[in-house]
Amino acid sequence: MANIEIYTKVTCPYCHRAKALLESKGVTFEEQPIDGDASKREEMIKRSGRTTVPQIFIDAQHIGGCDDLFALDAKGGLDPLLV
């Protein structure tokens, strides 16, 4: 099973959509909430090069945000990464 990490904020609708897609795939993930946590936010920015949430990593590979995750799934590229 893949190691999935997702940086999120509680109020972010894109975070909820990305998590729902992953949950629909039956996979577990480690959520990294950055609300009020400057060091966790800086970690996310350093790893992804982006300042928006969600930021998703599968086996340490940066997938991107919610739109990137859905685009990857639409192309059939997500499922092979989840095994």
C-alpha positions in Angstrom: 0.0 0.0 0.0 1.3 3.4 -0.9 2.3 6.0 1.7 0.0 9.0 1.1 0.4 12.4 2.8 -1.9 15.3 2.4 -1.4 18.8 3.8 -4.7 20.4 4.6 -6.7 23.1 6.3 -10.0 22.5 8.1 -12.0 25.1 6.1 -10.6 24.2 2.7 -13.2 22.7 0.3 -10.5 21.4 -2.1 -9.0 19.5 0.8 -12.3 17.9 1.5 -12.7 16.9 -2.2 -9.2 15.4 -2.4 -9.7 13.4 0.8 -13.1 12.2 -0.4 -11.5 11.0 -3.7 -8.8 9.1 -1.8 -11.3 7.6 0.6 -13.5 6.5 -2.3 -10.4 4.6 -3.5 -10.3 2.8 -0.2 -6.8 4.0 0.7 -5.6 5.4 4.0 -3.6 8.6 4.2 -1.7 10.7 6.8 -3.3 14.1 7.1 -1.0 17.0 7.9 -3.2 19.9 9.1 -1.4 23.2 8.8 -4.0 25.4 10.5 -2.1 27.7 12.9 1.1 25.6 12.5 3.7 27.8 10.9 6.4 25.1 10.9 4.1 22.6 9.3 3.2 25.1 6.6 6.8 25.9 6.0 7.5 22.2 5.7 4.8 21.9 3.1 6.1 24.8 1.1 9.6 23.5 1.2 8.5 20.0 0.0 6.0 21.2 -2.7 7.2 24.6 -3.7 3.5 25.7 -3.4 1.7 27.8 -0.8 -1.9 26.5 -1.3 -3.6 23.4 0.2 -4.1 20.6 -0.3 -0.6 19.4 -1.2 -0.6 15.7 -1.9 2.4 13.3 -1.8 2.3 9.6 -2.7 5.4 7.6 -1.7 7.2 11.0 -1.3 6.3 12.0 -4.9 4.6 15.3 -5.1 1.3 14.9 -6.9 0.1 18.5 -6.5 -3.2 19.9 -5.3 -6.8 18.8 -5.7 -7.1 19.6 -9.4 -3.9 17.7 -10.1 -5.1 14.7 -8.2 -8.4 14.6 -10.1 -6.6 15.1 -13.4 -4.3 12.2 -12.6 -7.2 10.0 -11.8 -9.1 11.0 -15.0 -6.0 9.9 -17.0 -5.9 6.6 -15.2 -2.6 7.4 -13.5 -3.8 7.5 -9.9 -4.8 3.9 -9.3 -1.4 2.4 -10.2 0.3 4.7 -7.6 -2.0 3.6 -4.9 -1.0 -0.1 -4.8 
